[in-house]
């Protein structure tokens, strides 16, 4: 929830960012191939571009987002054994610069 704004954002120079409030129920329609966060993130994004960084993202999540989300999205899986690495930050930076619309 807000821990990233309190602990991570100041260390890497990010402003306070909005926080997604997760649904009470994680068993929405029984599709156990999707991560329980997938639908909530797409609903919250409401067609806006977004980046999701997690260690549990799978191909079914990527496929569902590409089918059900109007905007651009980067679903970036982080290796939980290493956490965020310089390579992860480079990938995020590249995507953000490639998709940023200055207008």
N, C-alpha and C positions, 0 to 999 in steps of 0.2 A: 504494500500500500504506500504509505508516505515515507517509508525508510529510505528509499532511493533518493528522494529530495533532501533528506536530512543528512545522509551519510555519503552518497556517491556524487551527486550533482556538484556540491562545493569543491570536491577534490578534482573534478575534471572540467570545471568552469561552466557548467550548465545552469541556467536559471531554474527556479522552481517550476516543475512541469505538472500538468493535470494528471490526476490519478483515476484509473478505471476502478469503479466499484463493482466487485464481482457478484454474480447472482447467488442467491441463497442456495438454489438447487443446481447441482453439477450434472444431473442426469436428464438433460433436456428432452431428447427424443430417442435415446437408446443407441445412438451411433457411437460405439465405444472406440472407433478408430480415430476420432477427433479428440484433440486435447480439450479439456473442459473450458479453457479460456477462449477458444477460437471464435465461437459465435458472439460472445460478449465483446471481444475486441472489434470485430467487424461491425457490430451494431453501434458501438461507441464511436468508431471512426466515421460512420455515416457518410461514406463516399470520399472522405478526405484521405490523403496519403498518410501512411503510418509505417513505423518500423517496430517489429516485435522481436526482442532478443530473449531467448529462453534456452534451457538445456533439454527441453522435452518436445520441441517442434519436430513433426514428422511430415513425410510426403503427403499423407491424406489431409493434413492441415493446410499445406501449401495449395493443394488442388482445390480444396473447399474455398479458400480465400480467393483464389484466382477466378472461381466461378461465381461467387456471391458478393464480391466487393468491386464497386465501380472505380475506385481510385487506385493509385499505385500502392503497393505494399512490399516491404522486404521482411521476410520471415527468416531470421538469422539464428541458426542453432549454435550455441556455445558449448564447448566440451566442458562438462562439469568437473573434470579432473584438473583443468587448468584455469578456469574462469575466463574473464575477458582478457585477451592478449592484444599485443600490438597489431597482429594480423586482423583480428576482429574489428578493432577501431579503424584500421585502414579500409576494410570492406564497408563499414558504416559511413565513413567519410566519403568514399567514392560514390556510394549510392545517393547520399544526401546531395552532393554536388551535381550529380548527373540528373537528379529529379527536381532540384530546386528551381522554382519559377520566380525570377525576380519581379515579375509584374504582378 
